[in-house]
């Protein structure tokens, strides 16, 4: 998932995670989070970011919108605090061959407009999100299903309705980890009313999750209230959640310390050395499924998928002193990366062939840059674009200084006012140098870190990377019935990424932040996102 502060969920991202992650975008910071609230009852006040797009699940792949969508909708599965799948709308999903899956729904589920959640609610939503002409950011997730096309509008013929509470999913080939994906937002259902005007629906979505949207004041806040009709495993323990959009983390952190905001899932650089002492037991710092990178569009001059481009990306990676940056800036909230995934994911290993390009090696960096210059001299300045409404300037400056001092070239940060503006230029391919990316896992699998970000045509493939051998290895891993065999294939795929470096991994980010004295039962989930529904407020 692309994330706003970590990447780019859903774009740490992911983001990631995108997404991801974690955030940063907004426009509120100077006033208290509790000012002018219209939310019913006594809502949890949480730091948030202005969503990049209308709140349509299949077109939301960044953290600001993703955390709202995840509370408004319920899918077949959800994920618990440890990342295990938990039945939500699904009563049962069975398969004999990992290619055709039969889904049975629990009866009695309704959307907040009172209409029933049926097999058609899923089938129609997935078909809408997959359609080429709709250009939804998460369309990639439907690729395994029969009928999906990157070339023309095409129905997902692999989706067959059996009854109102049963449907089948047929994939083009077996994929053993496919059910793990079904808790992700791309697979949420939609009510029939959505198709009357999808843009209008995205501004005021009708979901089936633990909350409903009370109001969304752009660049200010989104107010969610508990859905009394929700009967799934994420039942709200509070009256509601209001996401307040800030201009910077320092203002949000000041509000957290004064109990004017209840949950902050990031800490400003200025407080990283002190937040554990400031907050005491209310400080959170735990491993999370987030990796920070910067990427370069592989169609950019001097950085193409040729010998020069590979040499330059290798030189940049070798020129970065990751350990020094983590030690100096981040106070044990980051760990230098040794791969493209995350240590909290099952099967992770630091032993990946080719990952020596992540080691700080000034001499090797200079040699690679000189070899690239011998092919085509580089002129001008190397920049890394970042959003100034997130805590990125410090690390971008540190990375650029490391590159500048090692390679003897000009290097600096390229500041964008908001995460939304940055993501728009990335999506429009308007950035021809480096730009901050990263990933916050959407579902607990190595395939999410690799396929969703680097596979040809993937919705979060910001570098526009394409390697048929890499794609084939991911495909083999997805079909593997033996877990160890799959993990070996993912390692081989990462070896290709280390040779090409469409993105340059920097460090893994912990899930960290804090909460006010007014709330309790606060838990950060496996993917570094607070479990908002579980929070109770005095």
Residue pairs with C-beta under 8 A, 6 or more apart in sequence:
1 7
1 9
1 10
1 11
1 12
1 13
1 14
1 15
1 16
1 17
1 18
1 19
1 20
1 21
1 61
1 62
1 63
1 66
1 439
1 440
1 441
1 442
1 460
2 8
2 9
2 10
2 11
2 12
2 13
2 14
2 15
2 16
2 17
2 18
2 19
2 20
2 61
2 62
2 63
2 423
2 437
2 438
2 439
2 440
2 460
2 462
3 9
3 10
3 11
3 12
3 13
3 14
3 15
3 16
3 17
3 18
3 19
3 20
3 21
3 22
3 23
3 62
3 63
3 290
3 438
3 439
3 440
4 12
4 13
4 19
4 20
4 21
4 22
4 23
4 24
4 25
4 49
4 62
4 63
4 64
4 387
4 389
4 390
4 419
5 12
5 21
5 22
5 23
5 24
5 63
5 249
5 266
5 390
5 391
5 392
6 12
6 13
6 14
6 15
6 16
6 17
6 19
6 20
6 21
6 22
6 63
6 290
6 292
6 438
6 440
6 509
6 528
7 13
7 14
7 15
7 16
7 17
7 18
7 19
7 20
7 21
7 290
7 291
7 292
7 293
7 436
7 437
7 438
7 439
7 440
8 14
8 15
8 16
8 18
8 19
8 20
8 62
8 423
8 426
8 436
8 437
8 438
8 439
8 460
8 462
9 15
9 16
9 17
9 18
9 19
9 20
9 21
9 60
9 61
9 62
9 63
9 66
9 439
9 440
9 442
10 16
10 17
10 18
10 19
10 20
10 60
10 61
10 62
10 63
10 65
10 66
10 185
10 440
10 442
11 17
11 18
11 19
11 20
11 61
11 62
11 423
11 426
11 437
11 438
11 460
11 462
12 18
12 19
12 20
12 21
12 22
12 63
12 290
12 291
12 292
12 437
12 438
12 439
12 440
12 509
13 19
13 20
13 21
13 61
13 62
13 63
13 437
13 438
13 439
13 440
13 460
14 20
14 21
14 61
14 62
14 63
14 66
14 438
14 439
14 440
14 441
14 442
14 460
15 21
15 61
15 62
15 63
15 66
15 438
15 439
15 440
15 442
15 460
16 61
16 62
16 63
16 290
16 438
16 439
16 440
16 441
16 442
16 460
17 63
17 289
17 290
17 438
17 439
17 440
17 441
17 442
17 448
17 527
18 61
18 62
18 63
18 66
18 439
18 440
18 442
18 452
18 460
19 61
19 62
19 63
19 66
19 438
19 439
19 440
19 442
20 62
20 63
20 66
20 290
20 438
20 439
20 440
20 528
21 63
21 288
21 290
21 438
21 440
21 509
21 527
21 528
21 529
22 63
22 265
22 266
22 290
22 440
22 509
22 528
22 529
23 47
23 48
23 49
23 63
23 64
23 265
23 266
23 390
23 419
24 49
24 249
24 266
24 387
24 389
24 390
24 391
24 392
24 419
25 49
25 50
25 64
25 245
25 387
25 389
25 390
25 418
25 419
25 420
26 48
26 49
26 50
26 219
26 245
26 246
26 247
26 389
26 418
27 50
27 219
27 220
27 245
27 246
27 247
28 219
28 220
28 221
28 244
28 245
28 246
28 247
28 251
29 246
29 247
29 248
29 251
29 252
30 247
30 251
32 255
32 260
33 45
33 221
33 242
33 244
33 252
33 255
33 260
33 261
34 45
34 260
37 43
37 45
37 221
37 223
37 242
38 214
38 215
38 223
39 214
39 215
39 223
39 224
39 225
39 239
39 240
39 242
40 214
40 225
40 239
40 240
41 225
41 226
41 239
41 240
42 238
42 239
42 537
43 223
43 224
43 225
43 238
43 239
43 240
43 241
43 242
43 537
44 238
44 240
44 241
44 242
44 262
44 263
44 519
44 532
44 535
44 537
45 242
45 244
45 260
45 261
45 262
45 263
46 241
46 242
46 243
46 244
46 261
46 262
46 263
46 264
46 265
46 530
46 532
47 243
47 244
47 246
47 252
47 256
47 261
47 263
47 264
47 265
47 266
48 64
48 67
48 68
48 221
48 222
48 243
48 244
48 245
49 63
49 64
49 243
49 245
49 389
49 419
50 64
50 218
50 219
50 245
50 418
50 420
51 60
51 62
51 64
51 65
51 68
51 222
52 60
52 62
52 64
52 65
52 419
52 420
52 423
52 424
53 59
53 60
53 65
53 137
53 202
54 198
54 199
54 201
54 202
54 203
55 65
55 68
55 69
55 72
55 202
55 203
55 205
55 213
55 216
56 136
56 194
56 198
56 201
56 202
56 205
57 69
57 73
57 125
57 129
57 138
57 185
57 186
57 188
57 190
58 125
58 126
58 128
58 129
58 130
58 136
58 137
58 138
58 139
58 185
58 186
58 188
59 129
59 134
59 136
59 137
59 138
59 202
60 66
60 69
60 137
60 138
60 185
61 137
61 138
61 459
61 460
62 419
62 423
63 440
63 529
64 419
66 185
67 243
67 529
67 532
68 213
68 222
68 224
68 243
69 185
69 188
69 205
69 207
70 185
70 209
70 529
71 209
71 210
71 211
71 224
71 241
71 532
71 533
72 205
72 207
72 209
72 211
72 212
72 213
72 224
73 185
73 188
73 189
73 205
73 207
73 208
73 209
74 88
74 89
74 109
74 188
74 207
74 208
74 209
74 210
74 230
74 232
74 234
75 88
75 89
75 182
75 183
75 184
75 185
75 187
75 188
75 189
76 87
76 88
76 89
76 90
76 93
76 103
76 105
76 122
76 182
76 183
76 187
77 85
77 86
77 87
77 88
77 90
77 179
77 182
77 183
78 85
78 86
78 88
78 183
78 232
78 233
78 234
79 85
79 86
79 183
79 443
79 444
79 525
79 526
79 527
80 86
80 233
80 525
81 523
81 525
81 526
81 531
82 526
83 289
83 344
83 444
83 525
83 526
83 527
84 444
85 179
85 180
85 182
85 183
86 233
87 106
87 233
88 183
88 232
88 233
88 234
89 105
89 106
89 109
89 117
89 189
89 208
89 232
90 103
90 104
90 105
90 106
90 182
91 104
91 105
91 106
91 165
92 103
92 104
93 101
93 102
93 103
93 104
93 179
93 182
94 101
94 102
94 104
95 101
95 102
97 174
98 171
98 174
98 175
98 176
98 178
98 479
98 481
99 170
99 171
99 173
99 174
99 175
100 168
100 169
100 170
100 171
101 168
101 169
101 170
101 171
101 178
101 179
102 162
102 166
102 167
102 168
103 119
103 122
103 166
103 167
103 168
103 169
104 165
104 166
105 117
105 118
105 119
105 165
105 166
106 165
107 165
108 231
109 116
109 117
109 208
109 231
110 116
110 117
110 208
110 229
111 117
111 121
111 191
111 206
111 207
111 208
112 206
112 207
112 208
112 212
112 227
112 229
113 191
113 193
113 206
115 191
115 192
115 193
116 164
117 189
117 208
118 164
118 165
119 161
119 162
119 163
119 164
119 165
119 166
119 167
120 161
120 164
121 189
121 190
121 191
121 192
122 159
122 167
122 187
122 189
123 156
123 159
123 161
123 167
124 190
124 192
124 195
125 188
125 189
125 190
125 194
126 142
126 145
126 156
126 159
126 186
126 187
127 155
127 156
127 159
128 134
128 136
128 190
128 195
128 198
129 136
129 138
129 139
129 142
129 186
130 136
130 139
130 142
130 145
130 148
130 154
130 156
131 139
131 153
131 154
132 139
132 149
132 150
132 151
132 152
132 153
132 154
133 153
136 459
137 459
137 460
138 184
138 185
138 186
138 459
139 186
139 459
140 451
140 452
140 455
140 457
140 458
140 459
140 460
141 181
141 184
141 186
141 187
141 452
141 459
142 148
142 156
142 186
143 150
143 457
144 171
144 172
144 173
144 175
144 178
144 478
145 156
145 158
145 159
145 169
145 170
145 171
145 172
146 156
146 157
146 158
146 170
146 171
146 172
147 154
147 155
147 156
147 157
147 158
147 159
148 154
148 156
148 172
150 457
157 170
158 168
158 169
158 170
158 171
158 172
159 167
159 168
159 169
159 170
160 167
160 168
160 170
161 167
162 168
169 178
171 178
173 475
173 479
174 479
174 481
175 478
175 479
176 478
176 479
176 480
176 481
176 486
177 445
177 447
177 478
177 486
178 478
180 443
180 444
180 445
181 187
181 442
181 443
181 445
181 448
183 443
184 442
184 443
185 442
188 207
189 208
190 201
191 206
191 208
193 201
193 206
194 201
194 205
194 206
203 216
204 213
204 216
205 213
206 212
207 213
208 230
209 227
209 230
209 232
209 234
210 226
210 227
210 230
210 232
210 234
210 235
210 236
210 533
211 224
211 225
211 226
211 227
211 230
211 236
211 240
211 241
211 533
212 224
212 225
212 227
213 222
213 223
213 224
214 223
214 224
214 225
214 240
215 221
215 222
215 223
216 222
216 223
219 245
220 244
220 245
221 242
221 243
221 244
221 245
222 242
222 243
223 240
223 242
224 240
224 241
224 242
224 243
225 239
225 240
226 236
226 238
226 239
226 240
227 236
230 236
234 533
235 533
236 533
237 521
237 533
237 534
237 535
237 536
238 533
238 535
238 536
238 537
239 537
241 532
241 533
241 535
244 252
244 261
246 252
246 389
247 389
248 268
248 389
249 264
249 266
249 267
249 268
249 269
249 390
249 391
250 268
250 270
250 271
252 261
252 264
252 268
253 264
253 267
253 268
253 270
253 271
253 275
255 261
256 262
256 264
256 279
256 514
256 515
256 516
257 278
257 279
259 516
259 517
259 518
261 516
262 515
262 516
262 518
262 519
262 535
262 537
263 513
263 515
263 516
263 519
263 522
263 530
263 532
263 535
264 513
264 514
264 515
265 511
265 512
265 513
265 524
265 528
265 529
265 530
266 391
266 512
266 513
267 275
267 333
267 391
267 512
267 513
267 514
268 391
269 329
269 391
269 394
271 278
272 329
272 330
272 331
272 333
273 331
275 283
275 512
275 514
276 283
276 285
278 514
279 514
279 515
282 514
282 515
282 516
282 517
282 522
283 512
283 513
283 514
284 511
284 512
284 513
284 514
284 515
284 522
284 524
285 332
285 333
285 510
285 511
285 512
286 510
286 511
286 512
286 524
287 343
287 344
287 508
287 510
287 511
288 342
288 344
288 440
288 508
288 509
288 510
288 511
288 512
288 524
288 526
288 527
288 528
289 342
289 344
289 345
289 440
289 441
289 444
289 526
289 527
289 528
290 342
290 438
290 439
290 440
290 441
290 508
290 509
290 510
290 511
290 527
290 528
291 337
291 340
291 341
291 342
291 438
291 439
291 449
291 505
291 506
291 507
291 508
291 509
292 334
292 337
292 395
292 436
292 438
292 505
292 506
292 507
292 508
292 509
293 337
293 340
293 436
293 437
293 438
293 439
293 503
293 504
293 505
293 506
294 384
294 399
294 434
294 435
294 436
294 437
294 503
294 504
294 506
295 434
295 435
295 437
295 462
295 463
295 502
295 503
295 504
296 303
296 313
296 433
296 434
296 435
296 463
296 502
296 503
296 504
297 303
297 429
297 431
297 432
297 462
297 463
297 464
298 304
298 305
298 309
298 463
298 464
298 465
298 500
298 502
299 429
299 464
300 432
300 433
301 432
302 308
302 309
302 312
302 372
302 376
302 378
303 309
303 312
303 313
305 465
305 466
305 500
307 372
307 375
308 372
308 375
308 376
310 499
310 500
310 501
311 368
311 369
311 371
311 372
311 375
312 368
312 369
312 372
312 378
313 500
313 501
313 502
313 504
314 357
314 365
314 368
314 501
315 365
315 366
315 368
315 369
315 372
315 407
316 365
316 382
316 403
316 407
316 434
316 504
317 357
317 358
317 365
317 501
317 504
318 357
318 359
318 360
318 361
318 362
318 364
318 365
318 368
318 406
319 360
319 362
319 365
319 369
319 402
319 403
319 406
319 407
320 360
320 399
320 402
320 403
320 504
320 506
321 360
321 402
322 336
322 337
322 358
322 360
322 506
322 507
323 336
323 360
324 360
324 402
325 395
325 398
325 399
325 402
325 506
325 507
326 334
326 335
326 336
326 507
328 398
329 394
329 395
329 398
330 395
330 507
333 509
333 510
333 512
334 507
334 508
334 509
334 510
335 343
335 507
335 508
335 510
336 358
336 506
336 507
336 508
337 358
337 505
337 506
337 507
337 508
338 350
338 352
338 355
338 358
338 505
339 348
339 349
339 350
339 352
339 355
339 494
339 505
340 449
340 450
340 453
340 454
340 494
340 497
340 503
340 505
341 348
341 446
341 449
341 450
341 490
341 494
342 348
342 441
342 449
342 508
343 508
344 526
345 441
345 444
345 445
345 446
345 449
346 444
346 446
347 446
347 483
347 486
347 487
347 490
348 446
349 487
349 491
351 491
352 491
352 494
352 495
352 498
353 491
353 495
353 498
354 494
354 495
354 497
354 498
354 499
355 494
355 498
357 498
357 501
358 498
358 505
362 406
365 406
365 407
366 406
366 407
366 408
369 378
369 407
369 409
372 378
378 409
380 410
381 409
381 410
381 411
381 412
382 400
382 403
382 409
382 410
382 411
382 433
382 434
383 400
383 411
383 412
383 413
383 414
383 433
383 434
384 396
384 399
384 400
384 411
384 412
384 413
384 414
384 433
384 434
384 435
384 436
385 413
385 414
385 415
385 416
385 422
385 425
385 426
385 431
385 433
385 434
385 435
385 436
386 392
386 393
386 396
386 413
386 414
386 415
386 416
386 422
386 435
386 436
387 415
387 416
387 417
387 418
387 419
387 421
387 422
387 436
388 415
388 416
388 417
388 418
389 417
389 418
389 419
390 419
392 413
392 436
393 413
393 415
395 506
396 413
396 436
397 412
397 413
399 506
400 411
400 412
400 413
401 411
403 409
403 411
404 410
404 411
404 412
414 431
414 433
414 435
416 422
416 425
422 435
422 436
425 431
426 435
426 437
426 462
427 462
429 464
435 462
437 462
437 463
437 503
438 509
439 448
439 449
439 452
439 453
439 460
440 527
440 528
440 529
441 448
441 449
441 526
441 527
442 448
442 452
442 527
444 526
444 527
446 477
446 487
446 490
447 474
447 477
447 478
447 490
450 474
450 490
450 493
450 494
450 497
451 458
451 474
451 478
452 458
452 459
452 460
453 460
453 461
453 462
453 503
454 461
454 463
454 465
454 467
454 470
454 497
454 502
454 503
455 461
455 470
455 471
455 474
456 465
456 466
456 467
456 468
456 471
457 466
462 503
463 502
463 503
465 500
465 502
467 496
467 500
469 496
470 493
470 496
470 497
470 500
473 489
473 490
473 492
473 493
473 496
474 489
474 490
474 493
476 489
477 485
477 486
477 487
477 489
477 490
477 493
478 486
480 486
480 489
497 503
509 528
510 528
511 524
511 525
511 527
511 528
511 529
513 524
513 530
515 522
515 535
518 537
518 538
519 535
519 536
519 537
519 538
520 535
520 536
520 538
521 534
521 535
521 536
522 530
522 531
522 534
522 535
523 530
523 531
523 534
524 530
524 531
525 531
